[in-house]
Amino acid sequence: MAHSPKIIIPDANLRDIGGKKTQTGMEVKTGYIFRSGHLSDLEKEDFKQFKNLQLKTIIDLRRPSEIEKYPTPNLETFETLNFSVSSDDNEFTVAANFLDGEQLPNNFTGKIIEKYFKNSVSEKLNSYVPVFESLTNTDNFPLLFHCVAGKDRTGIVSAFLLGILDVNESVIIEDYLLTNKLREKEMQLKEKQIRDHLVETTENGSEKLIEERMEIAQSLLYAKESFITSVFDEVKKSFGTWDNFRLNGLKIDNERFKKLTDFLLTD
């Protein structure tokens, strides 16, 4: 694909959130806030681009075990803030463990990932409050936030941020689904590996069971529109508006938010 200039390092799913218009005609500035997957495999030229971002802060959304497995490059120029927004036993983690060969609980389906996104608003929002305390501190910019693939936890934080900034939901969806294009080859290879493994190991070679397991695998590997729209639906159900969600859900008061928008938005 022809990459937008706002895609900094495609293989790391690293991109600038800037350039998006709000519904009132303002624009998120470029060069201040970025999203990505893990950064442990940056090639030499990619690493140069990463350094050129001149980041002050990295917000790491991963669990400690993931940080150990995929360590962030060590640079003294930025501060890393760790906020694990998912526990070791949530729906998404159980499904992710399945990709590593572990058994799944009975009645576990691909719909569980959609539930994970919904629960980020309805049940797990408190884990995102400290993330946004740092994310809305203008002293922390330029800033990057990331998880492992830069898809789900990162996608939720991006949706929350763009939502409260009044970016159109269709633009937020497009931003979320971009992961599928940037990581397409990697995800297709992983999907084939999982299918081959299931064919070899599934008892009696049950095609029905294999397809059920592949549904879960595909939900883990690919960004799906229904995941992010379930976030929108839950925000509206629980808070009515993005502004109420910002105030009462993420606990960002009007003074702090005005300082953020004055800094981050431009005509």
Secondary structure as GFF3:
##gff-version 3
##sequence-region A 1 267
A	DSSP	beta_strand	7	9	.	.	.	ID=ss1
A	DSSP	three_ten_helix	10	12	.	.	.	ID=ss2
A	DSSP	beta_strand	14	16	.	.	.	ID=ss3
A	DSSP	beta_strand	27	28	.	.	.	ID=ss4
A	DSSP	beta_strand	33	36	.	.	.	ID=ss5
A	DSSP	alpha_helix	44	52	.	.	.	ID=ss6
A	DSSP	beta_strand	57	60	.	.	.	ID=ss7
A	DSSP	alpha_helix	64	69	.	.	.	ID=ss8
A	DSSP	beta_strand	79	82	.	.	.	ID=ss9
A	DSSP	alpha_helix	91	99	.	.	.	ID=ss10
A	DSSP	alpha_helix	111	122	.	.	.	ID=ss11
A	DSSP	three_ten_helix	125	127	.	.	.	ID=ss12
A	DSSP	alpha_helix	129	135	.	.	.	ID=ss13
A	DSSP	three_ten_helix	138	140	.	.	.	ID=ss14
A	DSSP	beta_strand	143	146	.	.	.	ID=ss15
A	DSSP	alpha_helix	153	164	.	.	.	ID=ss16
A	DSSP	alpha_helix	169	182	.	.	.	ID=ss17
A	DSSP	alpha_helix	184	201	.	.	.	ID=ss18
A	DSSP	three_ten_helix	203	205	.	.	.	ID=ss19
A	DSSP	alpha_helix	207	221	.	.	.	ID=ss20
A	DSSP	alpha_helix	225	239	.	.	.	ID=ss21
A	DSSP	alpha_helix	242	244	.	.	.	ID=ss22
A	DSSP	pi_helix	245	249	.	.	.	ID=ss23
A	DSSP	alpha_helix	254	264	.	.	.	ID=ss24
A	DSSP	beta_strand	265	266	.	.	.	ID=ss25
###
